[in-house]
Amino acid sequence: MGKFSGIARLLCVFAICLALIIYNFCGRLFENASAGMNAFAASSETGSDFSRENSTENGENEESGSSESISSDDKNESSQTSQSSAEASAPAAAPENVKGKIISNYISPYKAGLSYNNVYLKNGTEHTIDIKSLLTAPLSFKVEKSGSPQVLIMHTHTTETFMSEDSEYYTDAFTSRTRDKTMNMVSVGEIVAKKLNDAGIKTIHDTTEHDYPKYSGSYTRAAETILGYLEKYPSIKIVLDLHRDAVSSGNDKVKLVTEIDGKKAAQVMLVMGSQSEGGSGYPNWRENLKLAVRLQQMLEVKYPTLARPLSLTTGQYNQSLTKGSLLIEFGTDANTVAEAHYSAQMVGDALVSLLNTLT
């Protein structure tokens, strides 16, 4: 009995020791587990903040850094909160740099050096110009209303463009040339061509970019285009080269504008070349000028103040290729495209009225 009692006591002591060992071991394990959970939670929180900070710096919506932890029920509300936070913390977009002002100006045709019967002309040559005789002298061609092309509209400087909207200044984001056909000279030509075609005057509108990708040599390339059409369609009598002017005052740009029927319009100008005394290559320049003074007169009669004085220079501008060539400039690069388009409608109407008298 004593023998068994001693064994029992040893077993009890062993069991107690084993229980204490197990207890201590489990306690340490639990403590480490808790510390690990706390450390994980802390690192997760830090990582979440870092993720949101980086996503904001990279221009992303703040929700993208934390959306994975958002339940579907709370996502809409959290998205709105995150978006507001991102908008508040994101730096404001840098404004475009203002380069200069837009100055509105009007050039009166009535101050031109020469005038007669609603024709106003600025003579930049040594030639003596008699407007009356130019108006009364017959033209060397007639316009036919048939299926044969009578008019070619083209653009030596096709990519010349305008302001997209009215403004008191321009920024470094503005470019004076674009290949966007809704904003450059092609859009002006489309309006004029439609007016003529709708009136039964068959008109071709060429949209070749003679000034892109290279500006120099534009007139040479334009001449090739014109000659190609004249060879293909000998019926063409008139070539209209539609441009846009550019006027500046220091860093400021000048828009040339008038008001027709309560609406702003870009002023237009006919630029006509001539042959210098003793020169060669453009002997028939007065034939083109006869047509130009008639259009200048029609513009003034129908839309007073729309046209600036006709400018006679010593250039050629490919006008030597026909006896019915005109160069017309629509506003400046500071005018809006809407102002230029309005002017194109009126120029188109004036051309229809004029050409109807030449049939």
Secondary structure, DSSP 8 states (H G I E B T S, - for coil): -HHHHHHHHHHHHHHHHHHHHHHHHHHHHHHHHHHHHHHHHHHHHHHHHHHHHHHHHTT--GGGGTGGGS-TTTHHHHHHHHHHHHHHHS-------EEEEEEEE---GGG-SEEETTEEEEE-SSS---HHHHHHS--S-----SSS--EEEE-TTTTBB-BSS--SEEETT--SB-S-TTTBHHHHHHHHHHHHHHTT--EEE----TTSS--TTHHHHHHHHHHHHHHH-TT--EEEEEE---EEETTEEEEEEEEETTEEEE-EEEEE----TT--S-TTHHHHHHHHHHHHHHHHHHSTTSB--EEE-S--TTGGG-SSEEEEEES-TTSBHHHHHHHHHHHHHHHHHHHHTT-
